[in-house]
Structure formats: structure tokens, C-alpha cells
């Protein structure tokens, strides 16, 4: 079982980074500019500034950098920018390999071996 202090010491920075990424979206939504690249660059720059601080503020800055970088990449057309479906789950079918039957996969040599196990 993990020590409570050890788990907390890992969760707090992770939560701060997540909050920073969310804050990046909030900051970019408040920028009164129509250019998506400038809107994305603002939280990126603020995040870099905050990363020069210590503790949780630096973690917030790291999250803002991540969120801002994602938005900036998307504004240049890089990354997943839409909800295009590549393959539906019901399209996945089992693959049959010639020469392989279920007995080999199950670890038995024949039906006779299965009767005795």
C-alpha cells in the first residue's frame, strides 16, 4: 500500500498541471483577439513565466504551457483537431490464422487431453 504522504506528493503536482491546462483554455478565451494563434500563444507565454516560480505555481505554469502548446499546434493544423472517426468498434472482427485451431491456443493437444484435465 502506498504511503499517504507519498501519494499526495505525486497527486498535488498532477492536479496543478491539470488545472493549469484548464486555465490555459480559460485565459485564451478571454483574449479579445480573433487570431487563434495569438490566443493560443498568450497562455503559453504566461505558463512559461509561471514556470520560473516555485512549487504549485510552477506546476500550474507547466499545465498552461501544455494547454497553450496544444491549442497553438491545433491552430496550425497539427494534431487531432476534429472528431473524425477512424474505425468503429463494431468493425473490429476476430482474426483467424490458417493452421491454428482453438486447441493449440488453449494449451491442449487434442480433445482427448481436455477430457483428462
N, CA, C and O atoms as CSV, one atom per row, in Angstrom:
chain,resi,resn,atom,element,x,y,z
A,1,UNK,N,N,0.837,-1.178,0.000
A,1,UNK,CA,C,0.000,0.000,0.000
A,1,UNK,C,C,0.883,1.241,0.000
A,1,UNK,O,O,1.865,1.299,0.739
A,2,UNK,N,N,0.556,2.206,-0.795
A,2,UNK,CA,C,1.352,3.433,-0.903
A,2,UNK,C,C,1.162,4.285,0.334
A,2,UNK,O,O,0.066,4.352,0.892
A,3,UNK,N,N,2.222,4.928,0.755
A,3,UNK,CA,C,2.117,5.844,1.875
A,3,UNK,C,C,1.272,7.031,1.474
A,3,UNK,O,O,1.330,7.490,0.334
A,4,UNK,N,N,0.491,7.522,2.408
A,4,UNK,CA,C,-0.399,8.641,2.115
A,4,UNK,C,C,0.386,9.870,1.688
A,4,UNK,O,O,-0.010,10.545,0.738
A,5,UNK,N,N,1.476,10.176,2.355
A,5,UNK,CA,C,2.275,11.349,2.008
A,5,UNK,C,C,2.921,11.182,0.640
A,5,UNK,O,O,3.033,12.152,-0.110
A,6,UNK,N,N,3.346,9.972,0.305
A,6,UNK,CA,C,3.955,9.729,-0.995
A,6,UNK,C,C,2.957,9.906,-2.125
A,6,UNK,O,O,3.294,10.464,-3.169
A,7,UNK,N,N,1.748,9.444,-1.929
A,7,UNK,CA,C,0.706,9.583,-2.939
A,7,UNK,C,C,0.298,11.045,-3.088
A,7,UNK,O,O,0.123,11.536,-4.203
A,8,UNK,N,N,0.148,11.728,-1.976
A,8,UNK,CA,C,-0.224,13.143,-2.002
A,8,UNK,C,C,0.842,13.978,-2.689
A,8,UNK,O,O,0.523,14.922,-3.412
A,9,UNK,N,N,2.096,13.641,-2.469
A,9,UNK,CA,C,3.168,14.416,-3.082
A,9,UNK,C,C,3.187,14.257,-4.598
A,9,UNK,O,O,3.745,15.099,-5.302
A,10,UNK,N,N,2.584,13.190,-5.106
A,10,UNK,CA,C,2.508,12.992,-6.551
A,10,UNK,C,C,1.198,13.536,-7.134
A,10,UNK,O,O,1.166,13.994,-8.276
A,11,UNK,N,N,0.134,13.485,-6.355
A,11,UNK,CA,C,-1.162,13.932,-6.838
A,11,UNK,C,C,-1.266,15.458,-6.924
A,11,UNK,O,O,-1.891,15.980,-7.847
A,12,UNK,N,N,-0.679,16.154,-6.002
A,12,UNK,CA,C,-0.788,17.619,-5.998
A,12,UNK,C,C,-0.166,18.243,-7.247
A,12,UNK,O,O,-0.808,19.082,-7.879
A,13,UNK,N,N,1.049,17.870,-7.625
A,13,UNK,CA,C,1.585,18.430,-8.881
A,13,UNK,C,C,0.753,18.033,-10.097
A,13,UNK,O,O,0.556,18.841,-11.005
A,14,UNK,N,N,0.268,16.806,-10.121
A,14,UNK,CA,C,-0.551,16.361,-11.252
A,14,UNK,C,C,-1.842,17.170,-11.327
A,14,UNK,O,O,-2.268,17.563,-12.413
A,15,UNK,N,N,-2.458,17.415,-10.190
A,15,UNK,CA,C,-3.683,18.220,-10.154
A,15,UNK,C,C,-3.399,19.654,-10.589
A,15,UNK,O,O,-4.201,20.263,-11.297
A,16,UNK,N,N,-2.266,20.187,-10.168
A,16,UNK,CA,C,-1.906,21.553,-10.549
A,16,UNK,C,C,-1.634,21.647,-12.050
A,16,UNK,O,O,-2.009,22.633,-12.684
A,17,UNK,N,N,-0.992,20.644,-12.617
A,17,UNK,CA,C,-0.731,20.640,-14.061
A,17,UNK,C,C,-2.058,20.564,-14.818
A,17,UNK,O,O,-2.253,21.272,-15.806
A,18,UNK,N,N,-2.963,19.711,-14.356
A,18,UNK,CA,C,-4.285,19.627,-14.979
A,18,UNK,C,C,-5.035,20.942,-14.873
A,18,UNK,O,O,-5.656,21.386,-15.839
A,19,UNK,N,N,-4.982,21.566,-13.705
A,19,UNK,CA,C,-5.643,22.866,-13.520
A,19,UNK,C,C,-5.012,23.926,-14.419
A,19,UNK,O,O,-5.708,24.804,-14.930
A,20,UNK,N,N,-3.707,23.846,-14.609
A,20,UNK,CA,C,-3.028,24.792,-15.493
A,20,UNK,C,C,-3.465,24.635,-16.937
A,20,UNK,O,O,-3.616,25.624,-17.654
A,21,UNK,N,N,-3.668,23.400,-17.366
A,21,UNK,CA,C,-4.137,23.155,-18.734
A,21,UNK,C,C,-5.548,23.700,-18.916
A,21,UNK,O,O,-5.870,24.269,-19.959
A,22,UNK,N,N,-6.387,23.525,-17.902
A,22,UNK,CA,C,-7.739,24.079,-17.949
A,22,UNK,C,C,-7.680,25.605,-17.939
A,22,UNK,O,O,-8.417,26.267,-18.670
A,23,UNK,N,N,-6.807,26.148,-17.112
A,23,UNK,CA,C,-6.650,27.604,-17.044
A,23,UNK,C,C,-6.167,28.175,-18.375
A,23,UNK,O,O,-6.519,29.301,-18.727
A,24,UNK,N,N,-5.380,27.428,-19.103
A,24,UNK,CA,C,-4.904,27.887,-20.416
A,24,UNK,C,C,-6.084,28.111,-21.351
A,24,UNK,O,O,-6.116,29.096,-22.089
A,25,UNK,N,N,-7.041,27.212,-21.324
A,25,UNK,CA,C,-8.242,27.378,-22.138
A,25,UNK,C,C,-9.048,28.585,-21.704
A,25,UNK,O,O,-9.591,29.311,-22.537
A,26,UNK,N,N,-9.126,28.800,-20.394
A,26,UNK,CA,C,-9.853,29.959,-19.871
A,26,UNK,C,C,-9.173,31.259,-20.284
A,26,UNK,O,O,-9.832,32.196,-20.734
A,27,UNK,N,N,-7.855,31.310,-20.128
A,27,UNK,CA,C,-7.103,32.522,-20.484
A,27,UNK,C,C,-7.253,32.828,-21.971
A,27,UNK,O,O,-7.482,33.976,-22.352
A,28,UNK,N,N,-7.124,31.806,-22.806
A,28,UNK,CA,C,-7.214,32.059,-24.245
A,28,UNK,C,C,-8.617,32.503,-24.648
A,28,UNK,O,O,-8.774,33.231,-25.628
A,29,UNK,N,N,-9.632,32.075,-23.910
A,29,UNK,CA,C,-10.999,32.501,-24.236
A,29,UNK,C,C,-11.249,33.962,-23.872
A,29,UNK,O,O,-12.178,34.579,-24.392
A,30,UNK,N,N,-10.433,34.512,-22.990
A,30,UNK,CA,C,-10.609,35.898,-22.549
A,30,UNK,C,C,-9.781,36.889,-23.368
A,30,UNK,O,O,-9.911,38.098,-23.179
A,31,UNK,N,N,-8.938,36.400,-24.271
A,31,UNK,CA,C,-8.122,37.288,-25.107
A,31,UNK,C,C,-9.014,37.869,-26.208
A,31,UNK,O,O,-9.582,37.111,-26.995
A,32,UNK,N,N,-9.149,39.216,-26.280
A,32,UNK,CA,C,-10.061,39.823,-27.264
A,32,UNK,C,C,-9.437,39.964,-28.656
A,32,UNK,O,O,-9.420,41.054,-29.229
A,33,UNK,N,N,-8.933,38.869,-29.183
A,33,UNK,CA,C,-8.297,38.861,-30.497
A,33,UNK,C,C,-8.930,37.731,-31.299
A,33,UNK,O,O,-9.244,36.679,-30.741
A,34,UNK,N,N,-9.121,37.932,-32.588
A,34,UNK,CA,C,-9.717,36.900,-33.437
A,34,UNK,C,C,-8.705,35.854,-33.911
A,34,UNK,O,O,-9.093,34.750,-34.293
A,35,UNK,N,N,-7.414,36.192,-33.889
A,35,UNK,CA,C,-6.368,35.295,-34.376
A,35,UNK,C,C,-6.162,34.141,-33.389
A,35,UNK,O,O,-5.765,34.361,-32.244
A,36,UNK,N,N,-6.436,32.911,-33.839
A,36,UNK,CA,C,-6.306,31.735,-32.966
A,36,UNK,C,C,-4.871,31.501,-32.521
A,36,UNK,O,O,-4.642,31.000,-31.420
A,37,UNK,N,N,-3.919,31.850,-33.341
A,37,UNK,CA,C,-2.508,31.650,-32.989
A,37,UNK,C,C,-2.105,32.560,-31.831
A,37,UNK,O,O,-1.381,32.136,-30.930
A,38,UNK,N,N,-2.568,33.804,-31.852
A,38,UNK,CA,C,-2.273,34.722,-30.748
A,38,UNK,C,C,-3.011,34.309,-29.483
A,38,UNK,O,O,-2.474,34.414,-28.380
A,39,UNK,N,N,-4.242,33.841,-29.646
A,39,UNK,CA,C,-4.993,33.373,-28.478
A,39,UNK,C,C,-4.298,32.192,-27.812
A,39,UNK,O,O,-4.312,32.077,-26.586
A,40,UNK,N,N,-3.704,31.333,-28.589
A,40,UNK,CA,C,-3.011,30.163,-28.049
A,40,UNK,C,C,-1.665,30.535,-27.463
A,40,UNK,O,O,-1.210,29.912,-26.503
A,41,UNK,N,N,-1.017,31.554,-28.035
A,41,UNK,CA,C,0.313,31.942,-27.569
A,41,UNK,C,C,0.260,32.631,-26.207
A,41,UNK,O,O,1.227,32.562,-25.449
A,42,UNK,N,N,-0.847,33.291,-25.885
A,42,UNK,CA,C,-0.938,34.013,-24.610
A,42,UNK,C,C,-0.797,33.087,-23.397
A,42,UNK,O,O,0.046,33.354,-22.541
A,43,UNK,N,N,-1.589,32.006,-23.284
A,43,UNK,CA,C,-1.390,31.126,-22.129
A,43,UNK,C,C,-0.045,30.401,-22.165
A,43,UNK,O,O,0.503,30.049,-21.120
A,44,UNK,N,N,0.477,30.183,-23.352
A,44,UNK,CA,C,1.792,29.564,-23.479
A,44,UNK,C,C,2.857,30.466,-22.852
A,44,UNK,O,O,3.701,30.007,-22.082
A,45,UNK,N,N,2.805,31.742,-23.191
A,45,UNK,CA,C,3.771,32.701,-22.632
A,45,UNK,C,C,3.580,32.864,-21.125
A,45,UNK,O,O,4.555,32.908,-20.376
A,46,UNK,N,N,2.320,32.955,-20.679
A,46,UNK,CA,C,2.056,33.080,-19.245
A,46,UNK,C,C,2.535,31.840,-18.498
A,46,UNK,O,O,3.084,31.941,-17.401
A,47,UNK,N,N,2.324,30.672,-19.097
A,47,UNK,CA,C,2.783,29.434,-18.466
A,47,UNK,C,C,4.291,29.380,-18.332
A,47,UNK,O,O,4.811,28.924,-17.313
A,48,UNK,N,N,5.001,29.842,-19.357
A,48,UNK,CA,C,6.466,29.873,-19.277
A,48,UNK,C,C,6.911,30.805,-18.160
A,48,UNK,O,O,7.853,30.503,-17.427
A,49,UNK,N,N,6.229,31.944,-18.032
A,49,UNK,CA,C,6.552,32.872,-16.940
A,49,UNK,C,C,6.298,32.226,-15.583
A,49,UNK,O,O,7.128,32.337,-14.681
A,50,UNK,N,N,5.164,31.554,-15.429
A,50,UNK,CA,C,4.834,30.924,-14.147
A,50,UNK,C,C,5.772,29.772,-13.803
A,50,UNK,O,O,5.990,29.476,-12.628
A,51,UNK,N,N,6.316,29.131,-14.808
A,51,UNK,CA,C,7.250,28.031,-14.543
A,51,UNK,C,C,8.546,28.498,-13.894
A,51,UNK,O,O,9.286,27.685,-13.341
A,52,UNK,N,N,8.827,29.790,-13.955
A,52,UNK,CA,C,10.028,30.297,-13.296
A,52,UNK,C,C,9.824,30.424,-11.793
A,52,UNK,O,O,10.785,30.633,-11.054
A,53,UNK,N,N,8.593,30.301,-11.339
A,53,UNK,CA,C,8.276,30.356,-9.903
A,53,UNK,C,C,8.497,28.981,-9.293
A,53,UNK,O,O,8.906,28.045,-9.980
A,54,UNK,N,N,8.227,28.868,-8.014
A,54,UNK,CA,C,8.445,27.597,-7.315
A,54,UNK,C,C,7.124,26.962,-6.898
A,54,UNK,O,O,6.092,27.626,-6.799
A,55,UNK,N,N,7.189,25.684,-6.662
A,55,UNK,CA,C,6.062,24.948,-6.092
A,55,UNK,C,C,4.900,24.766,-7.041
A,55,UNK,O,O,5.069,24.525,-8.236
A,56,UNK,N,N,3.708,24.888,-6.468
A,56,UNK,CA,C,2.486,24.619,-7.207
A,56,UNK,C,C,2.278,25.611,-8.347
A,56,UNK,O,O,1.658,25.275,-9.355
A,57,UNK,N,N,2.790,26.824,-8.193
A,57,UNK,CA,C,2.669,27.832,-9.250
A,57,UNK,C,C,3.440,27.383,-10.494
A,57,UNK,O,O,2.975,27.569,-11.619
A,58,UNK,N,N,4.600,26.802,-10.288
A,58,UNK,CA,C,5.382,26.283,-11.416
A,58,UNK,C,C,4.635,25.143,-12.112
A,58,UNK,O,O,4.669,25.030,-13.337
A,59,UNK,N,N,3.955,24.292,-11.319
A,59,UNK,CA,C,3.170,23.201,-11.903
A,59,UNK,C,C,1.973,23.745,-12.688
A,59,UNK,O,O,1.644,23.224,-13.753
A,60,UNK,N,N,1.325,24.781,-12.171
A,60,UNK,CA,C,0.253,25.432,-12.919
A,60,UNK,C,C,0.789,25.960,-14.248
A,60,UNK,O,O,0.144,25.830,-15.288
A,61,UNK,N,N,1.967,26.551,-14.195
A,61,UNK,CA,C,2.605,27.063,-15.411
A,61,UNK,C,C,2.885,25.955,-16.407
A,61,UNK,O,O,2.697,26.138,-17.610
A,62,UNK,N,N,3.332,24.811,-15.918
A,62,UNK,CA,C,3.596,23.674,-16.817
A,62,UNK,C,C,2.316,23.224,-17.507
A,62,UNK,O,O,2.328,22.891,-18.692
A,63,UNK,N,N,1.227,23.214,-16.776
A,63,UNK,CA,C,-0.051,22.863,-17.377
A,63,UNK,C,C,-0.500,23.888,-18.409
A,63,UNK,O,O,-1.063,23.536,-19.445
A,64,UNK,N,N,-0.246,25.163,-18.115
A,64,UNK,CA,C,-0.604,26.206,-19.070
A,64,UNK,C,C,0.234,26.085,-20.341
A,64,UNK,O,O,-0.265,26.307,-21.444
A,65,UNK,N,N,1.492,25.737,-20.183
A,65,UNK,CA,C,2.349,25.527,-21.353
A,65,UNK,C,C,1.797,24.364,-22.190
A,65,UNK,O,O,1.713,24.459,-23.415
A,66,UNK,N,N,1.428,23.279,-21.525
A,66,UNK,CA,C,0.888,22.120,-22.248
A,66,UNK,C,C,-0.409,22.481,-22.968
A,66,UNK,O,O,-0.579,22.163,-24.145
A,67,UNK,N,N,-1.315,23.142,-22.266
A,67,UNK,CA,C,-2.580,23.528,-22.882
A,67,UNK,C,C,-2.392,24.533,-24.004
A,67,UNK,O,O,-3.020,24.420,-25.057
A,68,UNK,N,N,-1.525,25.519,-23.781
A,68,UNK,CA,C,-1.249,26.515,-24.812
A,68,UNK,C,C,-0.562,25.916,-26.027
A,68,UNK,O,O,-0.865,26.280,-27.164
A,69,UNK,N,N,0.356,25.002,-25.786
A,69,UNK,CA,C,1.064,24.355,-26.894
A,69,UNK,C,C,0.102,23.514,-27.728
A,69,UNK,O,O,0.202,23.489,-28.955
A,70,UNK,N,N,-0.818,22.832,-27.074
A,70,UNK,CA,C,-1.814,22.046,-27.795
A,70,UNK,C,C,-2.673,22.950,-28.675
A,70,UNK,O,O,-2.875,22.663,-29.855
A,71,UNK,N,N,-3.175,24.034,-28.105
A,71,UNK,CA,C,-4.006,24.966,-28.880
A,71,UNK,C,C,-3.212,25.596,-30.021
A,71,UNK,O,O,-3.744,25.784,-31.115
A,72,UNK,N,N,-1.960,25.918,-29.777
A,72,UNK,CA,C,-1.134,26.514,-30.830
A,72,UNK,C,C,-0.909,25.516,-31.963
A,72,UNK,O,O,-1.007,25.871,-33.138
A,73,UNK,N,N,-0.610,24.285,-31.615
A,73,UNK,CA,C,-0.424,23.250,-32.642
A,73,UNK,C,C,-1.707,23.054,-33.437
A,73,UNK,O,O,-1.664,22.910,-34.659
A,74,UNK,N,N,-2.834,23.046,-32.762
A,74,UNK,CA,C,-4.113,22.879,-33.447
A,74,UNK,C,C,-4.404,24.054,-34.371
A,74,UNK,O,O,-5.003,23.876,-35.431
A,75,UNK,N,N,-3.982,25.260,-33.975
A,75,UNK,CA,C,-4.222,26.427,-34.829
A,75,UNK,C,C,-3.404,26.357,-36.123
A,75,UNK,O,O,-3.758,26.986,-37.120
A,76,UNK,N,N,-2.316,25.595,-36.101
A,76,UNK,CA,C,-1.505,25.377,-37.301
A,76,UNK,C,C,-1.936,24.118,-38.058
A,76,UNK,O,O,-1.334,23.766,-39.073
A,77,UNK,N,N,-2.983,23.437,-37.562
A,77,UNK,CA,C,-3.472,22.232,-38.220
A,77,UNK,C,C,-2.719,20.977,-37.847
A,77,UNK,O,O,-2.798,19.974,-38.555
A,78,UNK,N,N,-1.992,21.015,-36.750
A,78,UNK,CA,C,-1.221,19.866,-36.288
A,78,UNK,C,C,-1.985,19.202,-35.153
A,78,UNK,O,O,-2.482,19.880,-34.254
A,79,UNK,N,N,-2.079,17.902,-35.191
A,79,UNK,CA,C,-2.733,17.189,-34.105
A,79,UNK,C,C,-4.178,16.873,-34.416
A,79,UNK,O,O,-4.675,17.161,-35.504
A,80,UNK,N,N,-4.842,16.278,-33.444
A,80,UNK,CA,C,-6.245,15.897,-33.604
A,80,UNK,C,C,-7.107,17.129,-33.398
A,80,UNK,O,O,-7.324,17.569,-32.269
A,81,UNK,N,N,-7.595,17.681,-34.498
A,81,UNK,CA,C,-8.365,18.914,-34.376
A,81,UNK,C,C,-9.844,18.717,-34.672
A,81,UNK,O,O,-10.619,19.668,-34.577
A,82,UNK,N,N,-10.249,17.511,-35.028
A,82,UNK,CA,C,-11.658,17.264,-35.256
A,82,UNK,C,C,-12.031,15.912,-34.659
A,82,UNK,O,O,-11.209,15.240,-34.036
A,83,UNK,N,N,-13.265,15.539,-34.859
A,83,UNK,CA,C,-13.744,14.290,-34.281
A,83,UNK,C,C,-13.921,13.215,-35.347
A,83,UNK,O,O,-14.907,12.478,-35.334
A,84,UNK,N,N,-12.976,13.129,-36.261
A,84,UNK,CA,C,-13.044,12.148,-37.331
A,84,UNK,C,C,-12.922,10.749,-36.748
A,84,UNK,O,O,-12.003,10.461,-35.982
A,85,UNK,N,N,-13.848,9.896,-37.114
A,85,UNK,CA,C,-13.823,8.519,-36.648
A,85,UNK,C,C,-12.990,7.700,-37.617
A,85,UNK,O,O,-13.278,7.665,-38.814
A,86,UNK,N,N,-11.977,7.052,-37.113
A,86,UNK,CA,C,-11.113,6.234,-37.941
A,86,UNK,C,C,-11.725,4.854,-38.144
A,86,UNK,O,O,-11.747,4.346,-39.265
A,87,UNK,N,N,-12.216,4.248,-37.082
A,87,UNK,CA,C,-12.791,2.924,-37.177
A,87,UNK,C,C,-13.795,2.752,-36.038
A,87,UNK,O,O,-13.494,3.058,-34.885
A,88,UNK,N,N,-14.972,2.268,-36.366
A,88,UNK,CA,C,-15.968,1.972,-35.350
A,88,UNK,C,C,-15.587,0.674,-34.647
A,88,UNK,O,O,-14.985,-0.211,-35.255
A,89,UNK,N,N,-15.933,0.562,-33.379
A,89,UNK,CA,C,-15.588,-0.642,-32.634
A,89,UNK,C,C,-16.264,-1.884,-33.194
A,89,UNK,O,O,-15.697,-2.974,-33.119
A,90,UNK,N,N,-17.462,-1.748,-33.755
A,90,UNK,CA,C,-18.123,-2.926,-34.289
A,90,UNK,C,C,-17.490,-3.409,-35.584
A,90,UNK,O,O,-17.853,-4.477,-36.077
A,91,UNK,N,N,-16.555,-2.652,-36.150
A,91,UNK,CA,C,-15.845,-3.079,-37.353
A,91,UNK,C,C,-14.714,-4.057,-37.024
A,91,UNK,O,O,-14.221,-4.759,-37.906
A,92,UNK,N,N,-14.313,-4.099,-35.775
A,92,UNK,CA,C,-13.230,-4.981,-35.372
A,92,UNK,C,C,-13.757,-6.409,-35.313
A,92,UNK,O,O,-14.766,-6.676,-34.661
A,93,UNK,N,N,-13.101,-7.293,-35.969
A,93,UNK,CA,C,-13.530,-8.684,-36.023
A,93,UNK,C,C,-12.373,-9.547,-35.559
A,93,UNK,O,O,-11.230,-9.093,-35.497
A,94,UNK,N,N,-12.673,-10.779,-35.239
A,94,UNK,CA,C,-11.603,-11.682,-34.838
A,94,UNK,C,C,-10.799,-12.084,-36.061
A,94,UNK,O,O,-11.328,-12.155,-37.170
A,95,UNK,N,N,-9.552,-12.339,-35.854
A,95,UNK,CA,C,-8.664,-12.734,-36.936
A,95,UNK,C,C,-8.410,-14.217,-36.811
A,95,UNK,O,O,-8.019,-14.706,-35.751
A,96,UNK,N,N,-8.632,-14.922,-37.888
A,96,UNK,CA,C,-8.359,-16.343,-37.903
A,96,UNK,C,C,-7.069,-16.576,-38.662
A,96,UNK,O,O,-6.893,-16.094,-39.781
A,97,UNK,N,N,-6.168,-17.324,-38.037
A,97,UNK,CA,C,-4.891,-17.629,-38.664
A,97,UNK,C,C,-4.950,-19.058,-39.161
A,97,UNK,O,O,-5.263,-19.979,-38.408
A,98,UNK,N,N,-4.647,-19.233,-40.430
A,98,UNK,CA,C,-4.714,-20.560,-41.036
A,98,UNK,C,C,-3.724,-21.496,-40.349
A,98,UNK,O,O,-2.559,-21.153,-40.145
A,99,UNK,N,N,-4.208,-22.672,-40.002
A,99,UNK,CA,C,-3.352,-23.669,-39.383
A,99,UNK,C,C,-3.381,-23.638,-37.866
A,99,UNK,O,O,-2.790,-24.502,-37.220
A,100,UNK,N,N,-4.049,-22.672,-37.297
A,100,UNK,CA,C,-4.134,-22.580,-35.839
A,100,UNK,C,C,-5.570,-22.854,-35.446
A,100,UNK,O,O,-6.496,-22.196,-35.921
A,101,UNK,N,N,-5.749,-23.853,-34.555
A,101,UNK,CA,C,-7.113,-24.093,-34.078
A,101,UNK,C,C,-7.189,-23.749,-32.595
A,101,UNK,O,O,-6.172,-23.462,-31.963
A,102,UNK,N,N,-8.378,-23.778,-32.058
A,102,UNK,CA,C,-8.599,-23.372,-30.675
A,102,UNK,C,C,-7.857,-24.236,-29.665
A,102,UNK,O,O,-7.475,-23.743,-28.604
A,103,UNK,N,N,-7.643,-25.527,-29.973
A,103,UNK,CA,C,-6.973,-26.405,-29.033
A,103,UNK,C,C,-5.540,-25.959,-28.773
A,103,UNK,O,O,-5.058,-26.047,-27.643
A,104,UNK,N,N,-4.859,-25.484,-29.802
A,104,UNK,CA,C,-3.482,-25.040,-29.631
A,104,UNK,C,C,-3.454,-23.788,-28.760
A,104,UNK,O,O,-2.598,-23.646,-27.886
A,105,UNK,N,N,-4.387,-22.897,-29.005
A,105,UNK,CA,C,-4.431,-21.662,-28.225
A,105,UNK,C,C,-4.754,-21.953,-26.774
A,105,UNK,O,O,-4.243,-21.282,-25.877
A,106,UNK,N,N,-5.607,-22.959,-26.529
A,106,UNK,CA,C,-5.989,-23.262,-25.159
A,106,UNK,C,C,-4.925,-24.058,-24.409
A,106,UNK,O,O,-5.026,-24.240,-23.196
A,107,UNK,N,N,-3.917,-24.527,-25.116
A,107,UNK,CA,C,-2.826,-25.216,-24.448
A,107,UNK,C,C,-2.970,-26.724,-24.408
A,107,UNK,O,O,-2.158,-27.403,-23.780
A,108,UNK,N,N,-3.979,-27.257,-25.062
A,108,UNK,CA,C,-4.128,-28.709,-25.102
A,108,UNK,C,C,-3.799,-29.199,-26.498
A,108,UNK,O,O,-3.912,-28.462,-27.478
A,109,UNK,N,N,-3.386,-30.466,-26.570
A,109,UNK,CA,C,-3.012,-31.034,-27.864
A,109,UNK,C,C,-4.212,-31.600,-28.608
A,109,UNK,O,O,-4.242,-31.599,-29.839
A,110,UNK,N,N,-5.187,-32.077,-27.872
A,110,UNK,CA,C,-6.342,-32.685,-28.532
A,110,UNK,C,C,-7.538,-32.654,-27.589
A,110,UNK,O,O,-7.431,-32.270,-26.424
A,111,UNK,N,N,-8.691,-33.073,-28.136
A,111,UNK,CA,C,-9.878,-33.135,-27.300
A,111,UNK,C,C,-9.727,-34.190,-26.218
A,111,UNK,O,O,-10.324,-34.070,-25.149
A,112,UNK,N,N,-8.936,-35.220,-26.483
A,112,UNK,CA,C,-8.732,-36.290,-25.502
A,112,UNK,C,C,-8.030,-35.745,-24.267
A,112,UNK,O,O,-8.375,-36.120,-23.147
A,113,UNK,N,N,-7.039,-34.854,-24.455
A,113,UNK,CA,C,-6.329,-34.264,-23.331
A,113,UNK,C,C,-7.277,-33.433,-22.470
A,113,UNK,O,O,-7.128,-33.379,-21.250
A,114,UNK,N,N,-8.252,-32.788,-23.109
A,114,UNK,CA,C,-9.194,-31.952,-22.351
A,114,UNK,C,C,-10.060,-32.796,-21.432
A,114,UNK,O,O,-10.450,-32.331,-20.361
A,115,UNK,N,N,-10.371,-34.033,-21.828
A,115,UNK,CA,C,-11.210,-34.898,-21.008
A,115,UNK,C,C,-10.510,-35.259,-19.706
A,115,UNK,O,O,-11.183,-35.461,-18.695
A,116,UNK,N,N,-9.192,-35.346,-19.695
A,116,UNK,CA,C,-8.469,-35.807,-18.521
A,116,UNK,C,C,-8.013,-34.647,-17.631
A,116,UNK,O,O,-7.472,-34.888,-16.552
A,117,UNK,N,N,-8.215,-33.414,-18.051
A,117,UNK,CA,C,-7.734,-32.311,-17.225
A,117,UNK,C,C,-8.812,-31.777,-16.320
A,117,UNK,O,O,-8.571,-30.842,-15.556
